[in-house]
Amino acid sequence: MQKMIDRFSWACRMLLPDRLLRFYPPDFTLRRPTVSLLNKRIRRGKDCYLTLFKLDCYPVKQEISRGEWSDFLEAARRHLRISAMNRFEEQEVIALVQYSDTELIMLTESRYFKEKSSFVPEKLRLLLDGVRTDLEVGLAGHRPEWRNTLTVVSASVPFSAAPASDAPTEILLLESYQAALALATGTITPQMQSLRSELEHVLDNGTITVLAQPIMNLTTGDVFGWEMLTRGPEGSLLHFPDELFNFATQSRLLSRLEFLVVKRALDEIASRSIKEPVFLNITAVTLSHPLFLSHVLECLERSPSLSARQVIFEITERHQITNFTAMNAILGSFRQHGFRFAVDDAGSGYSSLQWIGELVPELIKIDRSVIKHVDQIAIKESLLRAIVMAAREMNCEIVAEGVEREEEADILFKLEVDMGQGYYFARPNVLLHEHERQMFQETKDRIQHRRGLVAS
């Protein structure tokens, strides 16, 4: 009798329109509601994204019954749907799909502007991060005893950036899922092998570009220096820096990429006759490479106008430092030539504070998470004040990253932070000759005006 009821229910759902089957549709043989819904959006030229939510709970899955696991998956589907509908407009959610017994997929249409430097629009990324957190918290509430063993990992992929973007929608959906899975887990799938070949081609041919974002002196309003930022080939999954460097790490090509980036950045700086300091992002892995120092010195020899004193290596947290004694010896060998160092993301966690104490950098870059809404959250202002005081005792200069609002800049003036960087001052752009920088006069005037208002 139950089988007959199930078959009747299945037949009834076959008659429903696609829009009523967008939440976890059954796997029909004769029709694919998810593919149909996605195809309609793509044909209308909408920006669509696939987000994979992977339930990382293999140990506990092996210890429970099939019925308990089914109940858990039902809770996961329910929490994802509730979060999606709370955080998104109804028309933005194209479909929710259970792809496997540990993978849920959310297809969304985005109405947000995407910066060229972003893989996913920032506002959409924040919404999706919120959904992932909601799902993780909801599942922890459903099974509190799994709180310390259950995590949800996620990754988002724009359909326009999928390798087979000219393929039928069903194939596009599959390839986008594979790309998101590889980004979420670090697994190199057959599709990712093709991407590795593309990365090797980029490295062989040097097809990267560098942009520069100014770092402003918050006392004078002048440009203090430039942070050099990397982009891969336009229109590729490797165009955006997070994906480019993360995939290079997975493919064990990170040092080779960073060697290329340093060379390209220094060539660009020399060609523009830049006199200010330049910040070059580098990992501890590449700093430890036995040939890296000689590589940088050779780059400087080709450009006599450049000085090692201009170069500030910004050590990123992409890789942890396990031996600070050895790393200090490496930094010492660079400092003998005049190079300086900055520690990135100060205030974002214990490791960055440990790095500051162990490495004693010349500059400290305060993480954007501290700066965001620092004018509204008292504890953030207190944390910023403490970092500023510690930096002064260490004789370190400070750069505040991610400054986007006038009110945030005012707090920096109030606490006499040395330098600021972010969209409030200027966006990343091609590096300019000195005679092309008229646009920064307005920024200088604004800094001096706001600083005077805060002082009064």
N, C-alpha and C positions, 0 to 999 in steps of 0.2 A: 504493500500500500504506500509506504514512504517513497519508494522508487517512482511510483506513478505520480505522486504529488510533486516530487522534484522535477520530473520530466515535464509536467504541466506548467510548473513555475518557469522552467527554462524556456518553454515554448512561448509563454506570455511575454517574457522579457525580450524575446526575438522580435516582437512586434513593436517594442518601444522605440521612439526616436533616439538618435545618438545622444542628444543633449541630456536625456534622462538616464543615460548609461555612462556618464563620465566618471563616476566614482566606482572604481574597482569593477569594471565590466567583466562579465564571464567571457571565457575564451571561445567565442563562436567560431564555427568553421566557415559559415557562409558570409559573415560580415565582421569587420573590425572597427568598432565604434571609436576607439582611441585614434587609429590611423585616420579615420574620416574626419574627426574633429580637428586634428592637427593639420591635416591637408587643407582644410577650409581657411585656417588662419594664415598658413604659409602662402596660399594662393592670393590672399588679400594683402600680402606684403607686410604682415605683422612681424615684429621681433619676438621670436619664441625661444624658450629655454627649457632644457631638461635638467632636473635636479634629482640626483640619486641619493636616497637615504639608506645606508647600509647598517643593519643591526649587528654590531660586533659583540656577540655573546655566545660564541661557540662552546665554551666549557659548560655553561649552565644548560644549554640545549641538549647536551648528551645525558644530563642527569634527570630529566623530567619526562613524563609520559607524552604521548602524541596528543592526547586531549588537552593537557596543560599547555602544550606549545600552541595548539590551535586557538585556545583562549587568549594566549599572549599575543598572537598575531592579530586577532580581532581587536584587541586593545590598541595595538600599534596603528591599525587602519583607522580606528575611531579617533585617536588622538591626532593623527596627521590631518584628518579631514577637519576636525574642529579648529586646529591651529590655522590651517590654510584658509578657511572661511572667515576666521577672525582677523587675520592679518592682511588678506587680499580682498579686493573687490571681486564680486561674484564672477564677472565677465573675464577677469584676469586668470582664473583657474580653468585651464583647458581640460585637464583630466588628472585623476589619481589612479595609479596602476600598481598592483602587487606583482612585481616582476619575478620574484622567487620567494622562498620561505624566509629569506633574510634581507630582501631588497624591496623597497618601495620607491616608486617614481612619481614625481610631480611635474606636470607640464604646465608652463605659465606663459602668458603673453605679457610683455613688458611695455609700459608706456613711459618709462624713465629714459632720460638722456644718458647715453653712454659716452664717457670720455674715451679718447683714442688710447689712453694708457690703461683702460680697464677691460678686463675679460668679460665681466658682468657689470651692469650699472651699479654704482655704489648703493643706491637706495634699494634696489632689488636684492643685492647681496645681503644687506642688513636684514631685510624681511625674511630671506631664506635662512639666515643664521638664527633668527628668532624662531622660525618653524622647527629647525633642528633642535634647538634648546627646549622648546615646548614638548617635542616628542620624547626627548631624553628624560625630562623631568616627569612627564606623564607616565612613562613606562616604569620609572623608578618608584613612583607612587603606586603603581599597579602591583609591582613585585618588590617591596622594600628590601628584601633579603638579597636582591641582585644589584643593589645600588652601586657597589664598588666593582662589579664585574661587567656591567652593561654600559656600552658607549654607542653613540650613533655617529658615524662618519658620513660626510656628504661632499658632493662636488656638483658643480653646475656647468653646463656646456651650452653655448648658443648654437642653434641649429645652423646658422649661416656659416659657422666656423668648422662644422663637421667635415671630415675629409671627402665624403661623398655627397656634397651639398646639392649636386645636380641629379641625384638618384631619386627613384620613387620614394614617396614618403615612408613607406614601410621599411625600406632599406635604410633611409636616413635616420629613422627612429632607432633601429638596431645599432647603427654605427655611432650615433650620439650616446647611446647607453654604454657602449664599449669604451668610448673616450672618457665618459664620466667615471666609469668603474676604474679605469687605469689611473685617473687623477686622484680618486678617493683612496685607492689601496696601494698605489705605487707598483702595481703589477704591469709588466710589459706584455700586452696582448699582441697577437699577430698584427693588429692595426697599429699598435705602438711601435712595432719593428719598422714599419714604414715611416713613422714619425722620427724614429732614431736616424734613419737614412737621411731624412730631410735635415735633421740637426747636424749630422756630419757634413752634409752639403753646405750648410750655413757656415760651419767652421772652416771648411776647406776654401770657400770663396769669400769669406769675410762679409757676408750679407747681413750685417747688423747696422743699426744707426744709433747715434747717441744724441740725447737731448740734454739740456742744462736747465736747472731751476736755481734762481738766485737765492743766496742767503744774505739777508739784509742786516746791516749794522743798526741796531735799535737806538743808538746814541746819535749818530750823525745822519742816518737815513741812507747812507751810501751802500752800494753792493759790496759786501765783505768777501764773498766767494761764490762758487758754483758747485752744486752737486750734479755729477754726471749720471744720467739715467739711460738705460739700454732698452732698445726695441729690436725684436726680430723682424722677419719679412712681413710686410703688410698682407693681411688676409689669411695669415696662417695661424694655427693653434699656438705657434711659437712666437707670435708677435708681441704678446704681453709679457712683462718681466717675470711675474710670479710663475706662469706656466713655463716660460723659457728656462729659468734657473732651476725650478723644481724638477723638470724633466731632464735637464742636464745632470742634476744630482743623481736621479734614478738611473741614468744611463752611464754613470761614471765618467762623464765628460765635463764636469764642473770646472776643474782647473784649466782645461783647454779653453773653455768659454771665457773664463775670467782673464786669462792671458790675452786673448783677442780683444776683450773689452778695454783693458788697460791700454793696449797699443792704440786702438782706435780713438779712445778718449784723449790720450796725450797728443796724437797727431792732430786731432781737431783743435785742441787748445793751442798748439803751436801755430797752426794755420790762421788762427784768429788773433794771434799776438796777445793772448790773455795774460795779464799781470797779477790778477788776484789769486788767492788760494783756490784749489780745486779739490773736491771730495770725491774719492773713488771707492765704491763699495767693494769689499773683499771679504772672503771667508777665511777662517782660521786654517782650513785645509790648504788653500792656495798660498797663504802666507808661509806655511810650513814647507811648501814645495822647494826642493833644493835649487831649482833653476829660476825661481821667481825674482829674486833680488837682481840677479844678473840680467834678466829680461827687462826689468824696469830701467835699470841703468843704461842698457843699450838703447832703449826708447828715448831716454833723455839725451844721449850722445848724438842721436840723429837730429835733435832739436835744441841747438845751443841756447836758444832764447828761454828755454824752460829751466827752472831750478828745482832741485829736490825739495827745497824749503816750501815751494808752492804746493806740493802734493801731500794731502792728508788722506790716509787710508782709513776708511770708515768700516770698522770690523762688525760684520753682521752676525746675527744669532742663527743663521741658517745651519751652522754646525757648531756644536758645543766644544769648549776647550777643556780637555781632560788633564793636561799637564801645564800648569801655569809657570813653573820654573823654566821649562823648555820654551814656552811661548815668550816669556820675558827676554830670554836670550836672543830669540829671533827678532823681536822688536828692537832690542839693543843694537843689533847689526844694521838694521834699517836706519835707526836714529843716528848712527855714526855718519851716515851720508846726508843727514838733514831732513829725512822724511819725518812726518808727524802722524799721530794716530788719534782717532775719535772712537768712542764706544757708542753704539747705536741703541735706541729703544730704552734709555734709562727711565726707570719708574714702571716698566711694564711687568717686571717680575724679579725674582731673587737673582737669577743668573746675571742679568745686566748689572745689578748693584755689586755682585761679586767680581765681575770683570773690572769694574771701575776701581775697586779696592785693590785687586791683584795687579792690574796692568798700569794703573796711574796714567791715563791718557792725557794728551794735551787739551783735548776738547771732549765735552759730553753732549750728546744729542738726546734731548728729552722726548720721550715717545708721545705720539699724537694722542694716545689714550689719556694721558695726564692733561694735555692742553685742551681737549674737547670739553666745552662747557665749564672751564676752570673758573669762570666768572659766576657760575650758578651753584657750584658744589664746593662747599667750604673745605672739605677734606682734601680735595685736589689742590686747592690753593696752598694749604698747609704742606702738602707733599712737595709741591713745586718750590716753596720757600725753603724747605729743608734741603732739597737738592742744590739750590742756589748757594746756600750757606756752606754746604759741604764742598762744593766746587771751588769756592773762594779760598777755603782753607787749604785745598790741594793745589791752588794756583792754576785751575783749569778754566777755560772759557766754556760758555754754554750756548747751545743752539736749541731753540724750541721749535719742534717740527709740527706740521699739521695745523698751522694757524689759519683759520678760515673766517673768523668773525672779528669785527672791530672790538667787541667787548673782551674777547680773549687777548687781543693785542694790548689792550689797556692794562690788563693784569701784568703782562710782561713788562710794560713800562713802569708800573707801580713797584715791581720787585727788582727792577733794574737788571733784567735778563740781557745778556750781551747781544745775542743775535736771534733772528726769527726767520722761519721758512714756512711757506704754505701759500694756498690760493689767495689769501687776503692780500699778500704782497705781489705775487706773480705766479703764473702757471708754467710748467715745463715748456720749453721751446727750443728751437735751434740756437746754438751758441752765437752770440752777436759780437761783431767788432766793436771796439770802444766808441767809435763815432756813430754807431747805430743804436745807441742806448737812450735816446731822448725819452722813451716811454718811462724810464725809471725816475725821471725828474718829478713826475706827479706822485710816484710812490714815496720818494724822499720828502716831498712837501707834506704828504699825508702823515708820515711817521713823525716829522718834527712838530706838526700841528697837534696830533693826538698826544704826543709826549708832553708838550707844553700844557695841554689841558689837564692831563693827569697830575702833573707836578703842581699845578695851581689849586 
